Amino acid sequence: MTRLVNQLMSSGIVEKQPDMHDRRVVNIILSDNGRAVLRQCQELVKNTIRKKLSRLTPTELSEMAASLEKLKNIGAKLE
């Protein structure tokens, strides 16, 4: 884990921040650059999903929405 955090720090994506209540704890937070990278990734995912879904017919989209709703309801029962 330390190696991964160090790589993210070297890339300017995260920063270490000491914990105010426990000096043994070091919190890892997103840097401003990390938040920008996250926003870019979120946009890329949204655009990719939008592009893939655009290939479906309105009927297929409706069926998929109904199926996802069923899955959500089943998942809620499993909690």
PDB file of N, CA, C and O in Angstrom:
ATOM      1  N   MET A   1       0.822  -1.182   0.000  1.00  0.00           N
ATOM      2  CA  MET A   1       0.000   0.000   0.000  1.00  0.00           C
ATOM      3  C   MET A   1       0.874   1.256   0.000  1.00  0.00           C
ATOM      4  O   MET A   1       0.572   2.234  -0.685  1.00  0.00           O
ATOM      5  N   THR A   2       1.940   1.217   0.763  1.00  0.00           N
ATOM      6  CA  THR A   2       2.828   2.377   0.852  1.00  0.00           C
ATOM      7  C   THR A   2       3.388   2.727  -0.516  1.00  0.00           C
ATOM      8  O   THR A   2       3.466   3.901  -0.878  1.00  0.00           O
ATOM      9  N   ARG A   3       3.776   1.711  -1.277  1.00  0.00           N
ATOM     10  CA  ARG A   3       4.331   1.959  -2.609  1.00  0.00           C
ATOM     11  C   ARG A   3       3.296   2.632  -3.512  1.00  0.00           C
ATOM     12  O   ARG A   3       3.622   3.564  -4.247  1.00  0.00           O
ATOM     13  N   LEU A   4       2.059   2.163  -3.455  1.00  0.00           N
ATOM     14  CA  LEU A   4       0.998   2.751  -4.268  1.00  0.00           C
ATOM     15  C   LEU A   4       0.738   4.206  -3.872  1.00  0.00           C
ATOM     16  O   LEU A   4       0.614   5.075  -4.734  1.00  0.00           O
ATOM     17  N   VAL A   5       0.658   4.465  -2.579  1.00  0.00           N
ATOM     18  CA  VAL A   5       0.445   5.836  -2.095  1.00  0.00           C
ATOM     19  C   VAL A   5       1.614   6.729  -2.520  1.00  0.00           C
ATOM     20  O   VAL A   5       1.405   7.869  -2.934  1.00  0.00           O
ATOM     21  N   ASN A   6       2.819   6.222  -2.418  1.00  0.00           N
ATOM     22  CA  ASN A   6       3.990   7.012  -2.828  1.00  0.00           C
ATOM     23  C   ASN A   6       3.951   7.341  -4.324  1.00  0.00           C
ATOM     24  O   ASN A   6       4.320   8.442  -4.732  1.00  0.00           O
ATOM     25  N   GLN A   7       3.504   6.383  -5.131  1.00  0.00           N
ATOM     26  CA  GLN A   7       3.377   6.630  -6.570  1.00  0.00           C
ATOM     27  C   GLN A   7       2.329   7.700  -6.842  1.00  0.00           C
ATOM     28  O   GLN A   7       2.527   8.574  -7.687  1.00  0.00           O
ATOM     29  N   LEU A   8       1.200   7.626  -6.114  1.00  0.00           N
ATOM     30  CA  LEU A   8       0.147   8.627  -6.282  1.00  0.00           C
ATOM     31  C   LEU A   8       0.627   9.998  -5.823  1.00  0.00           C
ATOM     32  O   LEU A   8       0.272  11.016  -6.417  1.00  0.00           O
ATOM     33  N   MET A   9       1.431  10.024  -4.770  1.00  0.00           N
ATOM     34  CA  MET A   9       1.996  11.286  -4.302  1.00  0.00           C
ATOM     35  C   MET A   9       2.962  11.855  -5.336  1.00  0.00           C
ATOM     36  O   MET A   9       2.949  13.056  -5.603  1.00  0.00           O
ATOM     37  N   SER A  10       3.797  11.000  -5.915  1.00  0.00           N
ATOM     38  CA  SER A  10       4.751  11.440  -6.934  1.00  0.00           C
ATOM     39  C   SER A  10       4.035  12.010  -8.156  1.00  0.00           C
ATOM     40  O   SER A  10       4.544  12.905  -8.830  1.00  0.00           O
ATOM     41  N   SER A  11       2.848  11.475  -8.427  1.00  0.00           N
ATOM     42  CA  SER A  11       2.047  11.960  -9.557  1.00  0.00           C
ATOM     43  C   SER A  11       1.237  13.195  -9.198  1.00  0.00           C
ATOM     44  O   SER A  11       0.591  13.793 -10.059  1.00  0.00           O
ATOM     45  N   GLY A  12       1.271  13.575  -7.929  1.00  0.00           N
ATOM     46  CA  GLY A  12       0.530  14.753  -7.499  1.00  0.00           C
ATOM     47  C   GLY A  12      -0.958  14.529  -7.353  1.00  0.00           C
ATOM     48  O   GLY A  12      -1.737  15.481  -7.390  1.00  0.00           O
ATOM     49  N   ILE A  13      -1.365  13.271  -7.186  1.00  0.00           N
ATOM     50  CA  ILE A  13      -2.790  12.950  -7.096  1.00  0.00           C
ATOM     51  C   ILE A  13      -3.286  12.959  -5.658  1.00  0.00           C
ATOM     52  O   ILE A  13      -4.428  13.338  -5.395  1.00  0.00           O
ATOM     53  N   VAL A  14      -2.431  12.542  -4.722  1.00  0.00           N
ATOM     54  CA  VAL A  14      -2.807  12.545  -3.309  1.00  0.00           C
ATOM     55  C   VAL A  14      -1.748  13.263  -2.483  1.00  0.00           C
ATOM     56  O   VAL A  14      -0.620  13.489  -2.922  1.00  0.00           O
ATOM     57  N   GLU A  15      -2.161  13.611  -1.268  1.00  0.00           N
ATOM     58  CA  GLU A  15      -1.251  14.234  -0.305  1.00  0.00           C
ATOM     59  C   GLU A  15      -1.436  13.548   1.034  1.00  0.00           C
ATOM     60  O   GLU A  15      -2.519  13.051   1.345  1.00  0.00           O
ATOM     61  N   LYS A  16      -0.376  13.523   1.819  1.00  0.00           N
ATOM     62  CA  LYS A  16      -0.480  13.001   3.180  1.00  0.00           C
ATOM     63  C   LYS A  16      -0.835  14.149   4.108  1.00  0.00           C
ATOM     64  O   LYS A  16      -0.359  15.273   3.951  1.00  0.00           O
ATOM     65  N   GLN A  17      -1.679  13.839   5.075  1.00  0.00           N
ATOM     66  CA  GLN A  17      -2.101  14.852   6.046  1.00  0.00           C
ATOM     67  C   GLN A  17      -2.129  14.204   7.425  1.00  0.00           C
ATOM     68  O   GLN A  17      -2.802  13.188   7.604  1.00  0.00           O
ATOM     69  N   PRO A  18      -1.423  14.756   8.399  1.00  0.00           N
ATOM     70  CA  PRO A  18      -1.442  14.154   9.739  1.00  0.00           C
ATOM     71  C   PRO A  18      -2.844  14.246  10.348  1.00  0.00           C
ATOM     72  O   PRO A  18      -3.569  15.215  10.122  1.00  0.00           O
ATOM     73  N   ASP A  19      -3.207  13.235  11.111  1.00  0.00           N
ATOM     74  CA  ASP A  19      -4.497  13.224  11.790  1.00  0.00           C
ATOM     75  C   ASP A  19      -4.433  14.159  12.996  1.00  0.00           C
ATOM     76  O   ASP A  19      -3.448  14.155  13.735  1.00  0.00           O
ATOM     77  N   MET A  20      -5.458  14.942  13.191  1.00  0.00           N
ATOM     78  CA  MET A  20      -5.461  15.923  14.277  1.00  0.00           C
ATOM     79  C   MET A  20      -5.656  15.269  15.649  1.00  0.00           C
ATOM     80  O   MET A  20      -5.281  15.845  16.670  1.00  0.00           O
ATOM     81  N   HIS A  21      -6.244  14.064  15.674  1.00  0.00           N
ATOM     82  CA  HIS A  21      -6.563  13.429  16.947  1.00  0.00           C
ATOM     83  C   HIS A  21      -5.600  12.313  17.343  1.00  0.00           C
ATOM     84  O   HIS A  21      -5.476  11.974  18.520  1.00  0.00           O
ATOM     85  N   ASP A  22      -4.923  11.748  16.347  1.00  0.00           N
ATOM     86  CA  ASP A  22      -4.030  10.621  16.627  1.00  0.00           C
ATOM     87  C   ASP A  22      -2.773  10.789  15.780  1.00  0.00           C
ATOM     88  O   ASP A  22      -2.813  10.599  14.565  1.00  0.00           O
ATOM     89  N   ARG A  23      -1.671  11.140  16.410  1.00  0.00           N
ATOM     90  CA  ARG A  23      -0.453  11.428  15.651  1.00  0.00           C
ATOM     91  C   ARG A  23       0.135  10.201  14.959  1.00  0.00           C
ATOM     92  O   ARG A  23       1.007  10.337  14.102  1.00  0.00           O
ATOM     93  N   ARG A  24      -0.331   9.008  15.320  1.00  0.00           N
ATOM     94  CA  ARG A  24       0.135   7.792  14.647  1.00  0.00           C
ATOM     95  C   ARG A  24      -0.521   7.610  13.285  1.00  0.00           C
ATOM     96  O   ARG A  24      -0.040   6.839  12.455  1.00  0.00           O
ATOM     97  N   VAL A  25      -1.621   8.321  13.059  1.00  0.00           N
ATOM     98  CA  VAL A  25      -2.412   8.170  11.832  1.00  0.00           C
ATOM     99  C   VAL A  25      -2.010   9.231  10.819  1.00  0.00           C
ATOM    100  O   VAL A  25      -1.828  10.402  11.152  1.00  0.00           O
ATOM    101  N   VAL A  26      -1.878   8.792   9.584  1.00  0.00           N
ATOM    102  CA  VAL A  26      -1.633   9.718   8.478  1.00  0.00           C
ATOM    103  C   VAL A  26      -2.782   9.520   7.486  1.00  0.00           C
ATOM    104  O   VAL A  26      -2.987   8.424   6.965  1.00  0.00           O
ATOM    105  N   ASN A  27      -3.515  10.585   7.239  1.00  0.00           N
ATOM    106  CA  ASN A  27      -4.624  10.525   6.288  1.00  0.00           C
ATOM    107  C   ASN A  27      -4.112  10.800   4.883  1.00  0.00           C
ATOM    108  O   ASN A  27      -3.218  11.623   4.689  1.00  0.00           O
ATOM    109  N   ILE A  28      -4.680  10.114   3.917  1.00  0.00           N
ATOM    110  CA  ILE A  28      -4.346  10.323   2.515  1.00  0.00           C
ATOM    111  C   ILE A  28      -5.544  11.032   1.889  1.00  0.00           C
ATOM    112  O   ILE A  28      -6.661  10.515   1.913  1.00  0.00           O
ATOM    113  N   ILE A  29      -5.306  12.215   1.329  1.00  0.00           N
ATOM    114  CA  ILE A  29      -6.392  12.985   0.740  1.00  0.00           C
ATOM    115  C   ILE A  29      -6.080  13.288  -0.724  1.00  0.00           C
ATOM    116  O   ILE A  29      -4.919  13.328  -1.130  1.00  0.00           O
ATOM    117  N   LEU A  30      -7.138  13.500  -1.506  1.00  0.00           N
ATOM    118  CA  LEU A  30      -6.945  13.902  -2.890  1.00  0.00           C
ATOM    119  C   LEU A  30      -6.413  15.323  -2.938  1.00  0.00           C
ATOM    120  O   LEU A  30      -6.880  16.197  -2.208  1.00  0.00           O
ATOM    121  N   SER A  31      -5.446  15.544  -3.790  1.00  0.00           N
ATOM    122  CA  SER A  31      -4.945  16.899  -4.016  1.00  0.00           C
ATOM    123  C   SER A  31      -5.888  17.598  -5.002  1.00  0.00           C
ATOM    124  O   SER A  31      -6.805  16.973  -5.535  1.00  0.00           O
ATOM    125  N   ASP A  32      -5.663  18.878  -5.241  1.00  0.00           N
ATOM    126  CA  ASP A  32      -6.452  19.577  -6.257  1.00  0.00           C
ATOM    127  C   ASP A  32      -6.298  18.889  -7.606  1.00  0.00           C
ATOM    128  O   ASP A  32      -7.269  18.725  -8.345  1.00  0.00           O
ATOM    129  N   ASN A  33      -5.081  18.491  -7.917  1.00  0.00           N
ATOM    130  CA  ASN A  33      -4.821  17.768  -9.160  1.00  0.00           C
ATOM    131  C   ASN A  33      -5.559  16.431  -9.168  1.00  0.00           C
ATOM    132  O   ASN A  33      -6.104  16.028 -10.196  1.00  0.00           O
ATOM    133  N   GLY A  34      -5.578  15.746  -8.032  1.00  0.00           N
ATOM    134  CA  GLY A  34      -6.287  14.470  -7.922  1.00  0.00           C
ATOM    135  C   GLY A  34      -7.776  14.629  -8.158  1.00  0.00           C
ATOM    136  O   GLY A  34      -8.403  13.784  -8.798  1.00  0.00           O
ATOM    137  N   ARG A  35      -8.348  15.720  -7.639  1.00  0.00           N
ATOM    138  CA  ARG A  35      -9.777  15.974  -7.866  1.00  0.00           C
ATOM    139  C   ARG A  35     -10.040  16.240  -9.354  1.00  0.00           C
ATOM    140  O   ARG A  35     -11.060  15.812  -9.893  1.00  0.00           O
ATOM    141  N   ALA A  36      -9.122  16.943 -10.006  1.00  0.00           N
ATOM    142  CA  ALA A  36      -9.266  17.204 -11.444  1.00  0.00           C
ATOM    143  C   ALA A  36      -9.191  15.900 -12.235  1.00  0.00           C
ATOM    144  O   ALA A  36      -9.970  15.686 -13.164  1.00  0.00           O
ATOM    145  N   VAL A  37      -8.253  15.035 -11.864  1.00  0.00           N
ATOM    146  CA  VAL A  37      -8.120  13.730 -12.530  1.00  0.00           C
ATOM    147  C   VAL A  37      -9.389  12.908 -12.313  1.00  0.00           C
ATOM    148  O   VAL A  37      -9.875  12.263 -13.242  1.00  0.00           O
ATOM    149  N   LEU A  38      -9.925  12.927 -11.097  1.00  0.00           N
ATOM    150  CA  LEU A  38     -11.161  12.199 -10.798  1.00  0.00           C
ATOM    151  C   LEU A  38     -12.307  12.708 -11.660  1.00  0.00           C
ATOM    152  O   LEU A  38     -13.064  11.914 -12.219  1.00  0.00           O
ATOM    153  N   ARG A  39     -12.442  14.034 -11.773  1.00  0.00           N
ATOM    154  CA  ARG A  39     -13.511  14.602 -12.615  1.00  0.00           C
ATOM    155  C   ARG A  39     -13.353  14.166 -14.069  1.00  0.00           C
ATOM    156  O   ARG A  39     -14.338  13.845 -14.734  1.00  0.00           O
ATOM    157  N   GLN A  40     -12.116  14.154 -14.560  1.00  0.00           N
ATOM    158  CA  GLN A  40     -11.868  13.715 -15.939  1.00  0.00           C
ATOM    159  C   GLN A  40     -12.262  12.255 -16.124  1.00  0.00           C
ATOM    160  O   GLN A  40     -12.863  11.892 -17.135  1.00  0.00           O
ATOM    161  N   CYS A  41     -11.925  11.427 -15.155  1.00  0.00           N
ATOM    162  CA  CYS A  41     -12.272  10.004 -15.221  1.00  0.00           C
ATOM    163  C   CYS A  41     -13.786   9.811 -15.194  1.00  0.00           C
ATOM    164  O   CYS A  41     -14.327   8.989 -15.934  1.00  0.00           O
ATOM    165  N   GLN A  42     -14.463  10.574 -14.338  1.00  0.00           N
ATOM    166  CA  GLN A  42     -15.922  10.471 -14.261  1.00  0.00           C
ATOM    167  C   GLN A  42     -16.562  10.861 -15.590  1.00  0.00           C
ATOM    168  O   GLN A  42     -17.499  10.205 -16.045  1.00  0.00           O
ATOM    169  N   GLU A  43     -16.061  11.924 -16.210  1.00  0.00           N
ATOM    170  CA  GLU A  43     -16.588  12.352 -17.508  1.00  0.00           C
ATOM    171  C   GLU A  43     -16.332  11.294 -18.577  1.00  0.00           C
ATOM    172  O   GLU A  43     -17.198  11.017 -19.407  1.00  0.00           O
ATOM    173  N   LEU A  44     -15.146  10.710 -18.551  1.00  0.00           N
ATOM    174  CA  LEU A  44     -14.811   9.664 -19.515  1.00  0.00           C
ATOM    175  C   LEU A  44     -15.749   8.469 -19.362  1.00  0.00           C
ATOM    176  O   LEU A  44     -16.231   7.924 -20.355  1.00  0.00           O
ATOM    177  N   VAL A  45     -16.005   8.065 -18.126  1.00  0.00           N
ATOM    178  CA  VAL A  45     -16.911   6.936 -17.878  1.00  0.00           C
ATOM    179  C   VAL A  45     -18.321   7.279 -18.365  1.00  0.00           C
ATOM    180  O   VAL A  45     -18.959   6.473 -19.042  1.00  0.00           O
ATOM    181  N   LYS A  46     -18.803   8.474 -18.018  1.00  0.00           N
ATOM    182  CA  LYS A  46     -20.150   8.885 -18.446  1.00  0.00           C
ATOM    183  C   LYS A  46     -20.267   8.884 -19.968  1.00  0.00           C
ATOM    184  O   LYS A  46     -21.241   8.373 -20.521  1.00  0.00           O
ATOM    185  N   ASN A  47     -19.267   9.461 -20.642  1.00  0.00           N
ATOM    186  CA  ASN A  47     -19.303   9.526 -22.102  1.00  0.00           C
ATOM    187  C   ASN A  47     -19.241   8.145 -22.728  1.00  0.00           C
ATOM    188  O   ASN A  47     -19.908   7.885 -23.729  1.00  0.00           O
ATOM    189  N   THR A  48     -18.444   7.258 -22.146  1.00  0.00           N
ATOM    190  CA  THR A  48     -18.335   5.896 -22.668  1.00  0.00           C
ATOM    191  C   THR A  48     -19.660   5.158 -22.512  1.00  0.00           C
ATOM    192  O   THR A  48     -20.113   4.486 -23.439  1.00  0.00           O
ATOM    193  N   ILE A  49     -20.284   5.284 -21.338  1.00  0.00           N
ATOM    194  CA  ILE A  49     -21.579   4.634 -21.116  1.00  0.00           C
ATOM    195  C   ILE A  49     -22.622   5.213 -22.067  1.00  0.00           C
ATOM    196  O   ILE A  49     -23.392   4.472 -22.678  1.00  0.00           O
ATOM    197  N   ARG A  50     -22.641   6.529 -22.188  1.00  0.00           N
ATOM    198  CA  ARG A  50     -23.600   7.190 -23.087  1.00  0.00           C
ATOM    199  C   ARG A  50     -23.431   6.671 -24.513  1.00  0.00           C
ATOM    200  O   ARG A  50     -24.415   6.390 -25.198  1.00  0.00           O
ATOM    201  N   LYS A  51     -22.179   6.545 -24.959  1.00  0.00           N
ATOM    202  CA  LYS A  51     -21.898   6.070 -26.314  1.00  0.00           C
ATOM    203  C   LYS A  51     -22.378   4.632 -26.499  1.00  0.00           C
ATOM    204  O   LYS A  51     -22.978   4.294 -27.519  1.00  0.00           O
ATOM    205  N   LYS A  52     -22.107   3.790 -25.501  1.00  0.00           N
ATOM    206  CA  LYS A  52     -22.529   2.384 -25.601  1.00  0.00           C
ATOM    207  C   LYS A  52     -24.051   2.275 -25.598  1.00  0.00           C
ATOM    208  O   LYS A  52     -24.620   1.508 -26.375  1.00  0.00           O
ATOM    209  N   LEU A  53     -24.714   3.040 -24.725  1.00  0.00           N
ATOM    210  CA  LEU A  53     -26.170   2.961 -24.628  1.00  0.00           C
ATOM    211  C   LEU A  53     -26.862   3.535 -25.855  1.00  0.00           C
ATOM    212  O   LEU A  53     -28.001   3.171 -26.147  1.00  0.00           O
ATOM    213  N   SER A  54     -26.199   4.418 -26.570  1.00  0.00           N
ATOM    214  CA  SER A  54     -26.810   5.025 -27.757  1.00  0.00           C
ATOM    215  C   SER A  54     -27.051   3.995 -28.857  1.00  0.00           C
ATOM    216  O   SER A  54     -27.820   4.245 -29.785  1.00  0.00           O
ATOM    217  N   ARG A  55     -26.408   2.860 -28.758  1.00  0.00           N
ATOM    218  CA  ARG A  55     -26.581   1.791 -29.748  1.00  0.00           C
ATOM    219  C   ARG A  55     -27.865   0.994 -29.512  1.00  0.00           C
ATOM    220  O   ARG A  55     -28.288   0.225 -30.376  1.00  0.00           O
ATOM    221  N   LEU A  56     -28.481   1.177 -28.347  1.00  0.00           N
ATOM    222  CA  LEU A  56     -29.686   0.427 -28.015  1.00  0.00           C
ATOM    223  C   LEU A  56     -30.936   1.133 -28.522  1.00  0.00           C
ATOM    224  O   LEU A  56     -30.980   2.359 -28.624  1.00  0.00           O
ATOM    225  N   THR A  57     -31.942   0.339 -28.836  1.00  0.00           N
ATOM    226  CA  THR A  57     -33.225   0.904 -29.249  1.00  0.00           C
ATOM    227  C   THR A  57     -33.964   1.407 -28.008  1.00  0.00           C
ATOM    228  O   THR A  57     -33.623   1.029 -26.888  1.00  0.00           O
ATOM    229  N   PRO A  58     -34.967   2.252 -28.203  1.00  0.00           N
ATOM    230  CA  PRO A  58     -35.759   2.696 -27.058  1.00  0.00           C
ATOM    231  C   PRO A  58     -36.382   1.531 -26.276  1.00  0.00           C
ATOM    232  O   PRO A  58     -36.473   1.583 -25.050  1.00  0.00           O
ATOM    233  N   THR A  59     -36.803   0.498 -26.977  1.00  0.00           N
ATOM    234  CA  THR A  59     -37.372  -0.679 -26.311  1.00  0.00           C
ATOM    235  C   THR A  59     -36.319  -1.382 -25.461  1.00  0.00           C
ATOM    236  O   THR A  59     -36.590  -1.771 -24.325  1.00  0.00           O
ATOM    237  N   GLU A  60     -35.127  -1.542 -26.010  1.00  0.00           N
ATOM    238  CA  GLU A  60     -34.042  -2.177 -25.254  1.00  0.00           C
ATOM    239  C   GLU A  60     -33.662  -1.349 -24.029  1.00  0.00           C
ATOM    240  O   GLU A  60     -33.398  -1.897 -22.959  1.00  0.00           O
ATOM    241  N   LEU A  61     -33.638  -0.035 -24.191  1.00  0.00           N
ATOM    242  CA  LEU A  61     -33.332   0.829 -23.051  1.00  0.00           C
ATOM    243  C   LEU A  61     -34.395   0.701 -21.962  1.00  0.00           C
ATOM    244  O   LEU A  61     -34.080   0.682 -20.773  1.00  0.00           O
ATOM    245  N   SER A  62     -35.638   0.616 -22.376  1.00  0.00           N
ATOM    246  CA  SER A  62     -36.732   0.465 -21.420  1.00  0.00           C
ATOM    247  C   SER A  62     -36.635  -0.869 -20.689  1.00  0.00           C
ATOM    248  O   SER A  62     -36.820  -0.934 -19.473  1.00  0.00           O
ATOM    249  N   GLU A  63     -36.347  -1.925 -21.433  1.00  0.00           N
ATOM    250  CA  GLU A  63     -36.190  -3.251 -20.828  1.00  0.00           C
ATOM    251  C   GLU A  63     -35.015  -3.267 -19.856  1.00  0.00           C
ATOM    252  O   GLU A  63     -35.105  -3.854 -18.777  1.00  0.00           O
ATOM    253  N   MET A  64     -33.929  -2.630 -20.234  1.00  0.00           N
ATOM    254  CA  MET A  64     -32.763  -2.580 -19.366  1.00  0.00           C
ATOM    255  C   MET A  64     -33.076  -1.807 -18.087  1.00  0.00           C
ATOM    256  O   MET A  64     -32.672  -2.215 -16.998  1.00  0.00           O
ATOM    257  N   ALA A  65     -33.790  -0.699 -18.217  1.00  0.00           N
ATOM    258  CA  ALA A  65     -34.166   0.090 -17.047  1.00  0.00           C
ATOM    259  C   ALA A  65     -35.036  -0.729 -16.105  1.00  0.00           C
ATOM    260  O   ALA A  65     -34.847  -0.686 -14.889  1.00  0.00           O
ATOM    261  N   ALA A  66     -35.985  -1.473 -16.658  1.00  0.00           N
ATOM    262  CA  ALA A  66     -36.860  -2.312 -15.834  1.00  0.00           C
ATOM    263  C   ALA A  66     -36.053  -3.413 -15.144  1.00  0.00           C
ATOM    264  O   ALA A  66     -36.289  -3.714 -13.974  1.00  0.00           O
ATOM    265  N   SER A  67     -35.119  -4.002 -15.852  1.00  0.00           N
ATOM    266  CA  SER A  67     -34.277  -5.058 -15.272  1.00  0.00           C
ATOM    267  C   SER A  67     -33.397  -4.509 -14.156  1.00  0.00           C
ATOM    268  O   SER A  67     -33.224  -5.157 -13.123  1.00  0.00           O
ATOM    269  N   LEU A  68     -32.845  -3.328 -14.358  1.00  0.00           N
ATOM    270  CA  LEU A  68     -32.008  -2.712 -13.322  1.00  0.00           C
ATOM    271  C   LEU A  68     -32.833  -2.377 -12.079  1.00  0.00           C
ATOM    272  O   LEU A  68     -32.355  -2.506 -10.952  1.00  0.00           O
ATOM    273  N   GLU A  69     -34.059  -1.953 -12.295  1.00  0.00           N
ATOM    274  CA  GLU A  69     -34.945  -1.669 -11.166  1.00  0.00           C
ATOM    275  C   GLU A  69     -35.229  -2.944 -10.380  1.00  0.00           C
ATOM    276  O   GLU A  69     -35.233  -2.930  -9.150  1.00  0.00           O
ATOM    277  N   LYS A  70     -35.466  -4.050 -11.092  1.00  0.00           N
ATOM    278  CA  LYS A  70     -35.671  -5.339 -10.415  1.00  0.00           C
ATOM    279  C   LYS A  70     -34.439  -5.743  -9.611  1.00  0.00           C
ATOM    280  O   LYS A  70     -34.559  -6.192  -8.471  1.00  0.00           O
ATOM    281  N   LEU A  71     -33.253  -5.585 -10.205  1.00  0.00           N
ATOM    282  CA  LEU A  71     -32.018  -5.914  -9.503  1.00  0.00           C
ATOM    283  C   LEU A  71     -31.853  -5.062  -8.258  1.00  0.00           C
ATOM    284  O   LEU A  71     -31.439  -5.563  -7.212  1.00  0.00           O
ATOM    285  N   LYS A  72     -32.171  -3.786  -8.360  1.00  0.00           N
ATOM    286  CA  LYS A  72     -32.076  -2.891  -7.214  1.00  0.00           C
ATOM    287  C   LYS A  72     -33.011  -3.355  -6.091  1.00  0.00           C
ATOM    288  O   LYS A  72     -32.623  -3.371  -4.922  1.00  0.00           O
ATOM    289  N   ASN A  73     -34.221  -3.724  -6.445  1.00  0.00           N
ATOM    290  CA  ASN A  73     -35.183  -4.192  -5.451  1.00  0.00           C
ATOM    291  C   ASN A  73     -34.747  -5.503  -4.807  1.00  0.00           C
ATOM    292  O   ASN A  73     -34.903  -5.686  -3.599  1.00  0.00           O
ATOM    293  N   ILE A  74     -34.206  -6.404  -5.599  1.00  0.00           N
ATOM    294  CA  ILE A  74     -33.709  -7.671  -5.055  1.00  0.00           C
ATOM    295  C   ILE A  74     -32.526  -7.404  -4.121  1.00  0.00           C
ATOM    296  O   ILE A  74     -32.438  -7.982  -3.038  1.00  0.00           O
ATOM    297  N   GLY A  75     -31.630  -6.533  -4.545  1.00  0.00           N
ATOM    298  CA  GLY A  75     -30.477  -6.191  -3.713  1.00  0.00           C
ATOM    299  C   GLY A  75     -30.888  -5.594  -2.375  1.00  0.00           C
ATOM    300  O   GLY A  75     -30.278  -5.873  -1.343  1.00  0.00           O
ATOM    301  N   ALA A  76     -31.927  -4.771  -2.405  1.00  0.00           N
ATOM    302  CA  ALA A  76     -32.411  -4.163  -1.159  1.00  0.00           C
ATOM    303  C   ALA A  76     -32.937  -5.217  -0.194  1.00  0.00           C
ATOM    304  O   ALA A  76     -32.821  -5.066   1.022  1.00  0.00           O
ATOM    305  N   LYS A  77     -33.508  -6.270  -0.732  1.00  0.00           N
ATOM    306  CA  LYS A  77     -34.033  -7.356   0.120  1.00  0.00           C
ATOM    307  C   LYS A  77     -32.905  -8.166   0.739  1.00  0.00           C
ATOM    308  O   LYS A  77     -33.095  -8.791   1.783  1.00  0.00           O
ATOM    309  N   LEU A  78     -31.741  -8.165   0.116  1.00  0.00           N
ATOM    310  CA  LEU A  78     -30.607  -8.961   0.608  1.00  0.00           C
ATOM    311  C   LEU A  78     -29.858  -8.274   1.739  1.00  0.00           C
ATOM    312  O   LEU A  78     -29.055  -8.905   2.426  1.00  0.00           O
ATOM    313  N   GLU A  79     -30.111  -7.000   1.936  1.00  0.00           N
ATOM    314  CA  GLU A  79     -29.387  -6.267   2.982  1.00  0.00           C
ATOM    315  C   GLU A  79     -29.849  -6.654   4.352  1.00  0.00           C
ATOM    316  O   GLU A  79     -29.342  -6.131   5.345  1.00  0.00           O
TER     317      GLU A  79
END
